[in-house]
């Protein structure tokens, strides 16, 4: 069991979802797929640029980063649909869209992880670990 005090995104995935061979297996519905009752493998390794960027960050920070990326993409889309754009601006926008599957994947994972990290039992464990770590720092 991992200490919840070190609540990185990767630790949350390890603790609650169990990475095996660089991927996790989840119900397809968690990942937003319309395949009720079927499982899907979700790759989580260094080929996923976003995972590589956020894996060691605190889970709450990861949620903020995902929110920022989604908001930025929404703003870019609004800008694209309300103003005329040059071909190079369109190309840049389409290039940004290539990251949409990764962003969607991690938003779905974060939402699923929240079902575990928001439970009173988990929050109580986290609070207890904070207390233990704080008391040990006083003993030094």
N, C-alpha and C positions, 0 to 999 in steps of 0.2 A: 504494500500500500504506500502510496506517495504522500508526502506531507502536502496538505492543501495550501499551506502557507506560501509555497512557491507555486503560485497559481498561473503558470504559463499556459498558453494555448495548447502546446504539445503535451504537457503534463495532464491537462484536463482530458484530452483525447485518449492518452494512455490509460488514465484511471477509469474513465467511463465507457470508452468505445473499443479499446484493445486493438492497436495497430498490429497487423501481421503481414510480413513481407512487403512493407511499404504501402499498405492499403488497409482500409477498414470495410467491413461489410455491414450494410444497414438496410432497413426496409426502404424500398424505392420511394415510398410516399414522403419520407423524411427529406429526401433530396428533390422533392417537387415533381417527381415522375408519376405518371398516371398508371402505374402498374401495381395495383393494390395486392398486398400479400407477397410480393416478390422481393427478393434481395438484390442489391446492387453493390458492386465493389467501387469504392471511392479511393483513388490513388492519393497518397500523401507522402510525397518525397521531394527531393530537391529539383525535380523537373518541373514542379509546380512553383513558378516564380513567386506567387503571392504567399504560399505556405512557407517557402524559404525565408521570406521577409518577416513574417509574423509569428512563426512557430515558437520562438523563445520569449516573446513579449507576454506581459501580464494579460490574462483573459479579458479584463475590462478595457485595456488599451486596444486589444484586437477588435473588440466590438466598436470602439470609437473610430478606428482606422477604416473598418468596413463601412461604417456609416458615412464617413468622409468620402470614400471612393464612390459609393452609390449616389451620394448627393452631387458630387462633382459630375458624374456621368449624366445624371438627370438634368443638371444645369447645361451641360454641353448639348444634350439632346434638344432642350428648349431653345437654346441659342441657334441650333441648326434649323429648327422648324420655323423660327420667327424672323430670321434675317437671311439675306442671300450670302452664300459662301463661295469662296474661290475653290477651284479644283483641289489645290493643295490643302486647304482647310478641311474639305470633305475627306480627303485621304487621311489626314491626321485624326479626324473623328472616327473613321472606320478602323484605323489602327487601334484606337482606344477600345473600340467595341470587342476586339479580340480578347481582352481581359475579362469580358463579361461572364463567360462560363466559370472562370476561377472565382470571381467575386461572388457569384451566385452560389457556388459550391460551399464557400466558407461562410456565407451568411446563413445558409441552411444548416451547416454544422454548428455554428455558434448558437443558432436558435434552439437546436436540439440539445446542445450542452447546457443551455440555460435551464432546461427542465430538471437537470441534476443539480446545478450550482445554486438554484434558488430554493431548494428544499431546506426546511428548518434544520434537519439533521446535519446537512452539509455545512450550513452557516454556523451551527453550534460548534462543529468540529473546527472550522476555520477560526472562530473566535477563541476557542480553547488553545489552539496552536499559537495564535498571536500572543496570548497571555503567557504561555510557557516560554516562548522566545524572548518576550520582554523581560520576564523575571530572570532568565538566564543572563541577559545582558547586564542586569544590576549586580549579579554575583561576581562579575569579572573584575 
